[in-house]
């Protein structure tokens, strides 16, 4: 062929780039390029680019190559609506126009003219490079991997980590953007000259204080800045600025650089707290107002918090008689609590002697792991800033005993730094929460008398009972008195005071006391149903009492069973309700049902009506209950074995369950020979009566189809017949037979 199209691609063996027309080519009228496309076009994305190609003395065909694709000779460029060839064809104008340029349009383009060898017109080709300019995204400052909230870059001081590293990212730019870091309108140098003469300059000394290190990676579209935290001040503004050829083409000079910024915020925690009121360990009376004031200076940036917390004795928390503590519960708002630091603090505090009359030995009884930590609710304190310090005032209107021997801790809180704490010991003077009376070697019974609960000590007349009065924990002072009074105590016969032996003991935690007092009381006849009081006076007007009643014991009467008489017939499976009643006895006796001397379980409750005590037993007698012996046992502390009722014997009427008929000897005999048949009934009460009947039905040849009928009668009303077959159409004649009746006991 005259022309090989393969020479028009970059992959051709020979690539010839044509120049503009020479004077000789113009003179010889040889086709040549009169106007060449520029070597490079750089246009913003979305714009239109025109790449001219003017051929003088054109004889060959003209087409454009877009990267590796030949666009063809059709000037409308089918399939590429944004591409077209414009210009006057007659004048050899073949300008490639690309509208709405996109990043994928970037690449090498070439205007090509085919040769005409017959006329000595050469192959023409001229390349150009199209670059599409794209603005990068707005830069983002990341620390460490996310944008700082509200453009506030928070730095904590003091901090063991000396440097802070931030990252600036701007993506999607073409060409990749360049980065600049600016601090307070001053560009941070990428390199520092560290000679002494330069450090003498104020500007160089400032940067030396920051020791900036900048690492920019254009291909990764990021720049990293590392500086010393100590060189930054609160309120400093750090700016990241990016630019590329696309931003520089913007008509607004302010848009030539894209920037983002963060404000440096230096956060410092408040100073160590100090409790200024009360300054040392303090004692309160239960119900008194507790007021404490804690301060911390400086207040921190931003302002920190002061919080109150209790470390309580486990005994105070676990005691249900102490009651709920006002001002405790939950976590009292957001704060930083480090229990290990509390331990360290307490250990350091316990190593020193405390003031306020409490020895270091007492303080050493505290063990942080044994104490229970609870926050004071914010509604009980107020926090304010005054001058250059934080002030937290805690007010608990009525201090309770649960606070006794507790540590009141004031603790700082801040997003940065460690929490600092201080504490004082709080002691609450209080009387015992309760008093109990026990009896040595015996138990105190609880009874309801007229709807009122009473505690009773039973004893025999003339016996000595040792009563023991024990107090709950108290602090500072408690006095015990024993008072005895009878039912007829009045002005003429006033209550008398008993003299007991008391001893005072410390609680296991060593922070409270409790007392135990013993008194011996001889129970006389006139002391029956008298009262012994243990009265305890504590701090202030506090008084706690406990009372027991003295009762002389005596055994109960012999129980009587009603609801059934021995040997009275009762049908099997008929309900039977028995009642055991015992009269007298102090204390009220315990009633137990026995069957054949074995105790039974009754689902009924013991009923006490006046001096009578009763217990029901519901039965549904069965065959096995016939002849069973039932007793009722009454016992109390006045008897060793109790007293037993007369025996009640059940007479259960029940029928036989089955009747069996059998032959005694041969079942087939000759006429005239005796035939012996046995009839046996099961056990019954009373013994069943057996009657024989013989039915003759039809002629002799059907005797093999005839059976005897045995009727068993029983007083219970049951009648049992053995099986029989009645022949249809047969006429039967019955005859009663007599047999020998035998019975035996089972």
C-alpha positions in Angstrom: 0.0 0.0 0.0 1.0 3.6 -0.5 0.4 4.4 3.3 0.9 2.4 6.5 -1.4 3.8 9.3 0.7 2.1 12.1 3.3 4.9 11.7 0.8 7.3 13.1 1.0 5.9 16.7 3.6 6.3 19.4 4.3 2.6 19.2 5.6 3.0 15.6 9.3 2.3 15.1 10.0 5.8 14.0 8.4 8.8 15.6 9.0 12.0 13.8 7.9 15.4 15.2 7.3 18.0 12.6 8.3 21.6 12.8 6.7 24.8 11.3 6.9 25.4 7.6 10.3 26.3 6.3 10.8 29.0 3.6 11.8 26.2 1.2 8.6 24.2 1.9 6.5 27.3 1.4 8.3 28.0 -1.9 7.9 24.4 -3.1 4.3 24.3 -1.9 5.0 21.2 0.2 2.4 20.5 2.9 3.6 21.6 6.3 2.4 22.9 9.7 1.8 26.6 9.5 0.5 26.8 13.1 1.6 24.2 15.7 -0.2 23.3 19.0 1.6 24.4 22.1 4.0 21.9 23.7 1.7 21.9 26.8 -1.7 23.0 27.8 -2.7 23.3 31.5 -6.5 24.1 32.0 -8.8 23.9 35.0 -11.3 21.1 35.2 -14.6 22.0 33.5 -13.1 24.5 31.1 -12.8 24.4 27.3 -9.4 23.9 25.6 -8.6 24.6 21.9 -5.4 22.9 20.5 -4.8 24.5 17.0 -3.3 22.6 14.1 -3.1 24.6 10.8 -1.8 22.7 7.7 -0.4 24.8 4.7 -0.7 23.3 1.2 -2.6 20.3 2.6 -2.8 17.2 0.4 -3.0 14.4 2.9 -5.8 13.6 5.5 -5.8 15.2 8.9 -6.8 13.5 12.2 -6.0 13.8 15.9 -4.7 11.1 18.3 -6.0 11.4 21.9 -3.6 9.4 24.0 -3.7 6.0 22.4 -6.9 6.4 20.5 -7.1 7.8 16.9 -10.1 10.0 16.7 -10.6 9.5 12.9 -11.3 11.8 10.1 -14.9 12.7 11.0 -14.6 16.2 12.4 -17.6 15.6 14.7 -15.7 12.8 16.5 -18.6 10.3 16.9 -18.7 8.7 20.4 -17.0 11.6 22.1 -19.6 14.4 22.4 -17.2 16.7 24.3 -14.6 16.4 21.4 -14.8 18.0 18.0 -12.5 19.5 15.2 -13.2 23.1 14.4 -11.9 25.7 11.9 -12.0 26.4 8.1 -11.1 23.2 6.3 -10.4 25.2 3.1 -7.7 27.1 5.0 -6.3 23.9 6.6 -7.6 24.7 10.1 -8.0 21.5 12.2 -8.2 22.8 15.8 -9.1 20.1 18.4 -11.6 21.5 20.9 -12.4 19.6 24.2 -15.3 21.0 26.2 -15.9 20.5 30.0 -12.4 19.1 30.5 -12.2 16.3 33.0 -9.2 14.8 34.8 -9.4 11.7 32.6 -8.8 13.9 29.6 -5.2 14.6 30.7 -2.5 13.0 28.4 -0.7 13.3 25.1 -2.5 14.5 22.0 -1.1 14.6 18.4 -2.1 16.3 15.2 -1.3 13.9 12.3 -1.4 14.4 8.4 -1.0 11.5 6.1 1.8 11.6 3.5 1.2 11.8 -0.3 4.3 10.1 -1.7 3.5 10.6 -5.4 3.6 14.4 -4.9 6.5 14.2 -2.3 4.2 15.5 0.5 5.7 14.1 3.8 4.0 12.6 6.9 3.3 15.4 9.5 2.7 14.9 13.2 3.0 17.2 16.2 2.4 16.2 19.9 1.2 18.3 22.8 0.6 17.5 26.5 -2.7 18.3 28.2 -2.7 18.8 31.9 -6.0 19.1 33.8 -5.7 21.3 36.9 -7.8 20.2 39.9 -8.0 22.1 43.1 -7.3 20.0 46.2 -9.9 19.5 48.9 -9.9 22.0 51.8 -7.1 20.9 54.0 -7.8 19.2 57.3 -5.7 19.2 60.4 -5.8 15.8 62.2 -4.7 15.0 65.7 -3.9 12.3 66.1 -6.1 10.8 63.4 -9.2 12.9 63.6 -10.0 16.6 63.4 -9.9 18.3 66.8 -13.5 19.1 68.0 -14.6 22.7 67.4 -11.1 23.4 65.9 -9.7 23.3 69.5 -6.4 21.5 69.8 -6.1 20.6 73.5 -2.7 20.2 75.0 -2.2 19.1 78.6 0.6 20.5 80.7 2.6 19.2 82.4 2.8 16.2 80.2 5.5 13.5 80.0 5.0 13.5 76.2 7.1 16.5 75.2 6.2 16.9 71.5 2.9 17.1 69.6 2.5 15.9 66.0 -0.3 17.1 63.8 -1.1 16.0 60.2 -2.4 18.2 57.4 -4.2 16.4 54.6 -5.5 17.9 51.3 -6.6 15.3 48.7 -7.6 15.2 45.0 -5.4 18.0 43.8 -3.7 17.9 40.4 -0.9 18.6 40.4 -0.3 17.6 44.1 -0.4 20.7 46.3 2.4 22.3 48.2 2.0 22.7 52.0 2.9 25.5 54.4 2.5 25.7 58.2 1.8 29.0 59.8 1.8 29.9 63.5 0.3 33.2 64.5 0.8 34.6 61.0 4.4 33.5 60.8 5.4 30.7 58.4 7.2 27.9 60.2 10.5 27.2 58.4 11.1 23.7 57.1 14.7 23.9 58.2 16.4 25.7 61.1 19.9 27.1 61.0 21.3 26.1 64.3 24.4 28.3 64.4 24.8 30.5 67.5 24.7 33.7 65.5 21.3 32.8 64.1 19.9 31.8 67.5 20.7 35.3 68.6 18.0 36.6 66.3 14.6 36.9 68.0 12.8 35.0 65.2 15.3 32.2 65.2 15.2 32.0 69.0 11.4 31.6 68.8 11.5 28.8 66.4 14.3 27.1 68.3 12.0 27.1 71.3 9.5 25.1 69.2 12.0 22.9 67.4 9.7 22.3 64.5 10.1 19.3 62.2 8.1 19.3 59.0 7.8 16.2 56.7 5.8 16.7 53.5 4.9 13.9 51.1 3.3 15.3 48.0 2.3 11.9 46.5 0.6 11.1 49.8 -1.0 14.5 49.8 0.0 15.2 53.4 2.3 17.1 55.6 3.3 16.3 59.2 4.4 18.9 61.8 6.0 18.0 65.1 6.8 20.8 67.7 7.6 21.0 71.4 4.5 21.6 73.6 6.5 23.8 75.9 6.9 26.4 73.2 3.1 26.8 72.7 0.8 29.3 74.5 -2.9 29.1 75.1 -4.7 30.8 72.2 -2.0 30.3 69.6 -3.4 29.8 66.1 -1.9 27.0 63.9 -2.7 27.2 60.1 -2.1 24.7 57.3 -2.1 26.3 53.9 -2.1 24.5 50.5 -1.9 25.6 46.9 -1.4 24.3 43.4 -1.7 25.5 39.8 -5.5 25.1 39.9 -5.9 27.4 43.0 -3.5 29.9 41.5 -5.8 30.4 38.5 -8.7 31.5 40.6 -9.8 35.0 39.8 -10.0 35.9 43.6 -6.4 36.2 45.0 -7.8 35.2 48.4 -8.6 31.8 47.0 -5.0 31.2 45.7 -4.3 29.4 49.0 -6.7 27.0 50.8 -6.3 27.1 54.6 -7.6 25.5 57.7 -6.7 26.4 61.3 -6.9 25.2 64.9 -6.6 27.1 68.1 -4.2 25.8 70.7 -5.7 25.3 74.1 -3.3 24.6 77.0 -5.2 22.7 79.7 -3.7 22.6 83.1 -5.2 20.9 86.2 -6.1 22.7 89.4 -3.7 22.8 92.2 -3.8 20.4 95.2 -6.9 20.7 97.3 -7.0 21.8 101.0 -9.8 21.4 103.5 -9.9 24.7 105.4 -13.0 24.0 107.5 -12.7 22.0 109.6 -8.9 21.9 109.3 -8.4 18.7 111.3 -10.3 15.6 112.4 -13.6 16.7 113.9 -16.4 15.3 116.1 -20.1 16.0 115.6 -23.2 15.1 117.6 -25.7 13.1 115.6 -28.2 15.4 114.1 -25.8 18.4 114.0 -25.1 20.3 110.8 -21.9 19.3 109.0 -20.2 22.0 107.0 -16.9 21.6 105.2 -15.0 23.9 102.9 -12.3 22.8 100.4 -10.2 25.1 98.2 -7.7 24.5 95.3 -5.4 27.0 93.7 -4.8 27.7 90.9 -8.2 26.8 89.5 -6.9 25.1 86.4 -7.6 25.9 82.7 -10.4 25.4 82.0 -11.7 25.6 85.5 -11.4 22.2 87.2 -13.8 20.6 89.6 -13.7 19.8 93.3 -15.7 16.8 94.5 -16.5 15.2 97.9 -16.3 11.5 98.6 -16.7 9.3 101.7 -14.7 6.3 102.7 -17.0 4.5 105.0 -16.6 1.8 107.6 -18.1 -1.5 106.3 -19.9 -2.0 109.6 -21.6 1.4 109.3 -22.8 0.6 105.7 -23.9 -3.0 106.4 -25.8 -2.2 109.6 -29.6 -1.9 108.7 -30.2 0.0 111.9 -28.0 2.9 110.8 -30.4 4.0 108.1 -29.7 5.6 104.8 -27.1 8.3 104.5 -28.1 11.7 103.3 -26.0 12.9 100.4 -24.8 9.5 99.3 -25.5 7.5 96.2 -24.3 6.8 92.7 -21.4 8.6 91.1 -21.8 12.2 91.9 -21.3 13.5 88.4 -18.3 13.3 86.0 -14.9 13.3 87.6 -11.7 11.4 87.6 -11.4 8.8 90.4 -8.3 6.7 90.8 -8.8 4.3 93.6 -5.1 3.3 93.6 -4.2 6.9 94.3 -6.7 6.9 97.2 -4.9 3.9 98.6 -1.6 5.6 98.2 -3.0 8.7 99.8 -4.5 6.9 102.8 -1.3 5.0 103.4 0.6 8.2 103.5 -2.0 9.7 105.8 -2.0 6.7 108.1 1.7 6.9 108.5 1.3 10.2 110.4 -0.4 10.8 113.7 -3.8 12.5 113.4 -5.0 15.4 115.5 -8.2 15.8 117.4 -7.6 13.4 120.2 -7.3 10.3 118.0 -4.0 8.4 118.1 -2.0 7.1 115.1 -2.8 3.6 116.4 -6.4 4.3 115.8 -5.7 5.7 112.3 -3.8 2.6 111.4 -6.9 0.5 111.8 -8.1 2.0 108.6 -7.3 -0.2 105.7 -8.2 1.2 102.2 -9.4 -2.2 100.9 -11.7 -2.5 103.9 -13.4 0.9 103.4 -16.4 1.5 101.0 -16.1 4.5 98.7 -19.3 6.5 97.9 -19.6 9.9 96.2 -21.5 12.8 97.8 -24.3 13.9 95.5 -23.8 17.4 94.0 -27.0 18.7 95.5 -25.2 18.8 98.8 -22.4 21.1 97.8 -21.7 24.3 95.8 -18.6 25.0 93.6 -17.5 28.5 92.7 -14.4 30.3 91.5 -13.2 33.2 93.7 -10.1 35.2 92.8 -7.5 32.6 91.8 -9.0 29.5 93.6 -11.8 27.0 93.5 -14.0 26.8 96.5 -16.4 23.9 97.3 -18.7 24.2 100.3 -20.4 21.0 101.5 -23.4 21.2 103.8 -25.2 18.2 105.3 -28.1 19.5 107.5 -28.2 16.5 109.8 -25.1 14.4 110.2 -25.9 10.7 110.8 -24.1 7.9 112.5 -23.2 6.4 109.2 -20.6 9.1 108.8 -18.9 8.0 112.0 -15.2 7.1 111.6 -15.4 7.9 107.9 -12.8 9.7 105.8 -14.2 12.8 104.1 -12.2 13.3 100.9 -11.9 16.4 98.8 -10.7 15.5 95.3 -9.8 17.6 92.2 -11.1 16.7 88.8 -9.9 17.8 85.4 -9.8 16.3 81.8 -6.0 16.4 82.1 -3.5 15.5 84.8 -4.0 13.3 87.8 -6.5 13.8 90.6 -5.3 15.2 93.9 -6.9 14.4 97.2 -6.9 15.4 100.8 -9.0 14.2 103.7 -10.1 14.5 107.3 -11.6 12.0 109.7 -15.2 12.6 110.8 -16.5 11.2 114.1 -20.2 11.3 115.1 -21.2 11.0 118.8 -24.2 8.7 118.8 -26.1 6.4 121.1 -26.6 2.7 120.3 -29.1 2.0 117.5 -30.6 -0.9 119.4 -30.5 -2.9 122.6 -31.2 -6.6 123.0 -31.9 -8.8 126.0 -30.9 -12.4 126.0 -30.9 -15.2 128.6 -27.9 -17.3 129.4 -28.4 -21.0 128.5 -31.9 -20.4 127.2 -33.8 -18.5 124.5 -36.1 -15.5 124.6 -39.4 -16.3 122.9 -41.4 -13.8 120.8 -45.1 -13.7 121.3 -48.1 -11.6 120.2 -50.2 -10.3 123.1 -53.2 -8.2 122.1 -51.6 -7.5 118.7 -48.5 -6.3 120.5 -45.1 -8.1 120.2 -43.6 -9.1 123.5 -40.4 -11.0 124.4 -40.8 -13.6 127.1 -38.4 -15.4 129.3 -39.8 -18.6 130.9 -38.6 -20.2 134.1 -39.6 -22.3 137.0 -40.5 -20.6 140.2 -37.5 -20.2 142.5 -35.0 -20.6 139.7 -32.3 -17.9 138.9 -32.1 -16.6 135.3 -29.1 -14.6 134.1 -30.3 -11.8 131.8 -27.8 -10.3 129.4 -28.3 -6.8 127.9 -26.2 -6.0 124.8 -26.0 -2.6 123.1 -25.3 -1.8 119.5 -22.2 0.2 118.6 -22.0 3.7 120.0 -19.5 6.5 120.3 -18.3 8.4 123.4 -20.9 7.5 126.1 -23.6 5.1 127.1 -25.0 4.1 130.5 -27.1 0.9 131.2 -29.7 0.6 133.9 -31.8 -2.5 134.9 -35.4 -1.8 136.0 -37.9 -4.5 137.3 -41.6 -3.8 137.6 -44.7 -5.9 138.2 -48.2 -5.6 136.7 -49.4 -3.8 139.9 -46.5 -1.3 140.1 -47.8 2.1 141.2 -46.8 4.9 143.6 -47.0 2.6 146.6 -45.0 -0.1 144.9 -42.6 1.6 142.5 -40.3 -0.2 140.1 -37.0 -1.3 141.6 -33.5 -1.0 140.1 -31.4 -4.1 139.7 -27.7 -4.0 139.9 -25.9 -5.6 137.0 -22.2 -6.2 136.0 -21.2 -4.3 132.9 -18.2 -4.4 130.6 -17.3 -2.1 127.7 -15.7 -3.5 124.6 -14.4 -2.0 121.3 -15.9 -2.9 118.0 -13.6 -4.8 115.6 -12.7 -1.6 113.7 -11.7 0.0 116.9 -13.7 3.2 116.2 -16.8 2.5 118.4 -17.8 0.8 121.6 -20.5 -1.6 122.8 -21.6 -2.7 126.3 -22.8 -5.9 127.8 -24.5 -6.0 131.2 -25.5 -9.2 133.2 -28.0 -9.4 136.0 -29.2 -12.4 138.0 -33.0 -12.6 138.6 -34.7 -15.1 140.9 -38.2 -15.8 139.7 -40.6 -15.6 142.6 -44.3 -16.5 142.5 -45.2 -12.8 142.7 -42.9 -12.1 139.7 -45.1 -14.1 137.3 -45.8 -11.9 134.3 -43.6 -9.1 135.5 -41.3 -7.0 133.3 -37.5 -6.4 133.2 -36.3 -3.4 131.3 -32.7 -2.6 130.1 -32.5 1.1 129.6 -29.5 2.8 127.9 -28.8 6.5 128.0 -26.4 7.9 125.4 -25.2 11.3 124.1 -27.6 14.1 124.7 -31.2 13.0 125.3 -30.8 9.7 123.5 -32.4 6.7 125.2 -32.9 3.1 123.9 -34.9 0.5 125.8 -35.5 -3.2 125.6 -38.0 -5.3 127.7 -38.7 -8.9 128.5 -41.6 -10.5 130.4 -40.9 -13.1 133.1 -43.3 -16.0 133.1 -43.4 -19.0 135.5 -43.6 -22.2 133.5 -46.0 -25.1 134.3 -46.9 -28.2 132.2 -50.0 -28.4 129.9 -53.0 -30.5 130.7 -53.6 -33.9 129.2 -54.7 -33.5 125.6 -58.3 -34.6 124.6 -59.1 -35.8 121.1 -62.5 -34.9 119.7 -64.3 -35.6 116.4 -64.3 -39.4 116.7 -64.8 -42.1 119.3 -62.6 -45.2 119.4 -63.9 -48.2 117.5 -66.7 -46.2 116.0 -67.2 -47.6 112.5 -66.2 -45.2 109.7 -66.3 -46.0 106.0 -63.1 -46.1 104.0 -62.3 -42.9 102.1 -64.7 -40.8 104.1 -63.1 -37.6 105.4 -62.4 -37.4 109.1 -61.3 -34.3 111.1 -59.8 -34.8 114.6 -59.1 -32.0 117.0 -56.5 -32.2 119.8 -57.1 -29.7 122.7 -54.8 -29.1 125.7 -55.8 -26.8 128.5 -53.3 -24.7 130.4 -49.5 -24.8 130.2 -47.1 -21.9 130.2 -45.7 -21.3 127.8 -48.4 -22.5 125.4 -47.6 -26.1 124.5 -46.5 -27.6 121.3 -49.0 -30.2 120.0 -47.9 -33.2 117.9 -50.0 -35.9 116.4 -48.8 -39.5 116.6 -49.9 -42.6 114.6 -48.8 -45.8 116.1 -46.3 -43.8 118.1 -44.8 -42.2 115.0 -45.1 -38.4 114.6 -47.3 -37.0 111.8 -47.0 -33.8 109.9 -50.1 -31.6 110.2 -50.7 -28.8 107.7 -52.9 -27.0 110.2 -51.7 -24.2 112.5 -51.9 -24.4 116.2 -54.8 -22.3 117.6 -54.5 -20.6 121.0 -57.8 -19.4 122.5 -57.3 -18.2 126.0 -55.8 -21.1 128.1 -56.7 -23.7 125.4 -54.3 -24.8 122.7 -55.7 -26.9 119.8 -54.4 -28.6 116.6 -56.5 -30.2 113.9 -55.7 -33.4 111.9 -57.6 -34.1 108.7 -57.7 -37.7 107.5 -59.1 -39.8 104.7 -59.0 -43.3 106.3 -57.9 -46.1 104.1 -57.8 -49.9 104.6 -54.4 -49.7 106.3 -55.8 -47.3 108.9 -58.1 -49.9 110.4 -56.9 -50.6 113.9 -54.4 -47.7 113.9 -53.7 -46.0 117.2 -53.7 -42.2 117.2 -52.4 -40.0 120.1 -51.8 -36.3 120.7 -48.7 -35.2 122.5 -48.5 -31.8 124.3 -45.2 -30.5 125.6 -43.5 -27.3 126.6 -40.3 -26.3 128.5 -41.9 -27.4 131.8 -42.0 -31.0 130.8 -39.2 -33.2 129.6 -41.3 -35.7 127.6 -44.7 -34.1 127.5 -48.2 -35.5 128.2 -50.1 -37.8 125.9 -53.8 -38.2 125.2 -55.7 -41.5 125.5 -55.3 -43.8 122.5 -57.9 -43.4 119.7 -58.4 -46.5 117.6 -59.9 -46.3 114.1 -62.5 -48.9 113.0 -62.5 -48.5 109.2 -65.2 -50.3 107.3 -64.1 -51.7 103.9 -65.4 -54.4 101.6 -63.4 -57.2 99.9 -61.9 -56.2 96.7 -62.1 -59.6 95.0 -64.0 -63.0 95.1 -62.3 -66.2 93.8 -64.1 -69.5 92.9 -62.1 -72.8 92.6 -62.7 -76.5 92.6 -61.6 -78.6 95.5 -60.4 -81.7 93.6 -61.8 -82.8 90.2 -63.9 -80.3 88.3 -65.7 -83.2 86.4 -67.4 -86.0 88.3 -69.8 -88.7 87.5 -73.5 -88.3 88.2 -74.3 -88.8 91.8 -70.7 -88.1 92.9 -69.9 -85.0 95.2 -68.5 -81.9 93.5 -66.6 -79.6 96.0 -66.3 -75.9 95.0 -64.4 -73.2 97.0 -65.4 -69.5 97.2 -62.8 -67.2 98.8 -63.3 -63.4 99.4 -60.5 -60.9 100.1 -59.9 -59.2 103.4 -62.8 -56.9 104.6 -64.1 -55.3 107.8 -66.3 -56.9 109.0 -65.8 -60.4 107.5 -68.0 -60.8 104.4 -71.0 -63.3 104.3 -70.9 -65.8 101.4 -74.1 -67.2 99.8 -74.2 -70.0 97.2 -76.9 -70.2 94.5 -77.3 -72.8 91.8 -79.2 -72.0 88.6 -80.6 -74.8 86.5 -81.3 -73.6 83.0 -82.6 -75.8 80.2 -82.2 -79.6 79.6 -79.2 -81.6 80.8 -77.4 -81.5 77.5 -76.7 -77.8 78.0 -75.5 -78.1 81.6 -72.0 -77.5 80.4 -73.1 -73.9 79.7 -74.5 -73.3 83.1 -72.5 -71.6 85.9 -73.3 -71.1 89.6 -73.7 -67.6 90.9 -72.0 -66.8 94.2 -73.3 -63.7 95.9 -71.2 -62.0 98.6 -73.0 -59.6 100.9 -71.2 -57.0 103.1 -72.5 -54.6 105.7 -70.8 -51.7 103.8 -73.5 -52.2 101.1 -71.2 -53.8 98.6 -72.3 -56.9 96.8 -70.0 -59.0 94.6 -71.2 -61.5 92.0 -69.0 -63.9 90.1 -69.3 -63.8 86.2 -72.2 -65.6 84.6 -73.6 -66.2 81.2 -77.4 -66.1 80.7 -78.5 -68.3 77.8 -80.8 -66.7 75.4 -84.2 -68.3 75.5 -83.3 -70.6 78.4 -85.6 -70.9 81.3 -83.7 -71.1 84.6 -84.6 -72.3 88.0 -82.5 -71.1 91.0 -81.8 -73.0 94.2 -79.9 -71.7 97.2 -77.2 -74.0 98.5 -75.5 -74.2 101.9 -71.8 -74.3 102.3 -69.3 -74.5 105.1 -68.2 -70.9 106.2 -64.7 -70.3 107.3 -62.9 -67.0 108.2 -59.5 -66.0 109.5 -57.8 -62.9 110.7 -55.3 -61.2 108.4 
